[in-house]
Amino acid sequence: MIYEGACHCGAVRAKFETASVPRLRFDGCSFCARHGVKSASDAKGSLRLDAEVPLTRYRFGHRTADFLICPVCGVYIATCMDGPNGPVGVINVVGLDIPQLRDLTPDQASFEGETEDTRRARRLSRWTPMTLSEPNAEAGAGT
Amino acid sequence: MSERRTGGCHCGAVRFAVEAPRGAPAQTCNCSLCGRLGYIHLIVPESRFRITHGEDKLTRYTFNTGTARHLFCRICGVKSFYRPRSNPDGWSVNLRCLDDPDALGAEISTFDGRNWEAHAGELAHLSAEGAP
């Protein structure tokens, strides 16, 4: 199944393909609480992000991943990091307004207390292999 | 009685202060923008809101009629407050961005922003000076 969405202004579009029924997560962290996030990913799926403008990258905490934000409308799109086989990412189905997913109830998760290594391993086992296309930036998670 | 409450974006660049009584009304909204942000409105009169830090870090976004002035932190993207089209004489604070949202004990209702014209009048009184 292919799920498609976009930020409010339309400058960023996402295409998330997965053979599984997506399970949404809300981790309750201070960033996700402020942005009203529900997250989805599938390590066996694929994700493509197409941006018409260079995205805002925000880092906090362990600073091991880029939180991608549309610089035009402020919508939080996805988070990504580089893995051994290329970038992997997790999307915000609320910010992308994916109709089949946005209203589903998320599982509560908490990743507090993870070490940097544990966090990276968890992400690599769950996040979606992805490509990112944006102007003035090479495809990939970037830094 | 209104109490002073503080809040801000995630990275800390943008901070605000707002006066609101415990149990103040707040609204979720299903419009195309609020839906994407999970925005929860706490609408107050002009005199009860103040930007205390980081006004220069705000990016402005407008669409449709251009009346509402949507503002978000250009570093972390968080929309802590804005000038709503329904209440251009006041401010809407994002309940999610209060330092202690639970302490407000807001009475949260749903606002049908997808049919804005039919319902905006329900919110107009919230920015009137002298509102409780």
Boltz contact constraints between the chains, C-beta under 6 A:
constraints:
  - contact:
      token1: [A, 8]
      token2: [B, 33]
      max_distance: 6.0
  - contact:
      token1: [A, 8]
      token2: [B, 36]
      max_distance: 6.0
  - contact:
      token1: [A, 31]
      token2: [B, 10]
      max_distance: 6.0
  - contact:
      token1: [A, 33]
      token2: [B, 96]
      max_distance: 6.0
  - contact:
      token1: [A, 34]
      token2: [B, 10]
      max_distance: 6.0
  - contact:
      token1: [A, 34]
      token2: [B, 78]
      max_distance: 6.0
  - contact:
      token1: [A, 34]
      token2: [B, 96]
      max_distance: 6.0
  - contact:
      token1: [A, 34]
      token2: [B, 97]
      max_distance: 6.0
  - contact:
      token1: [A, 36]
      token2: [B, 37]
      max_distance: 6.0
  - contact:
      token1: [A, 36]
      token2: [B, 38]
      max_distance: 6.0
  - contact:
      token1: [A, 58]
      token2: [B, 76]
      max_distance: 6.0
  - contact:
      token1: [A, 69]
      token2: [B, 77]
      max_distance: 6.0
  - contact:
      token1: [A, 73]
      token2: [B, 61]
      max_distance: 6.0
  - contact:
      token1: [A, 74]
      token2: [B, 72]
      max_distance: 6.0
  - contact:
      token1: [A, 74]
      token2: [B, 77]
      max_distance: 6.0
  - contact:
      token1: [A, 74]
      token2: [B, 79]
      max_distance: 6.0
  - contact:
      token1: [A, 75]
      token2: [B, 36]
      max_distance: 6.0
  - contact:
      token1: [A, 76]
      token2: [B, 77]
      max_distance: 6.0
  - contact:
      token1: [A, 94]
      token2: [B, 38]
      max_distance: 6.0
  - contact:
      token1: [A, 95]
      token2: [B, 36]
      max_distance: 6.0
  - contact:
      token1: [A, 97]
      token2: [B, 36]
      max_distance: 6.0
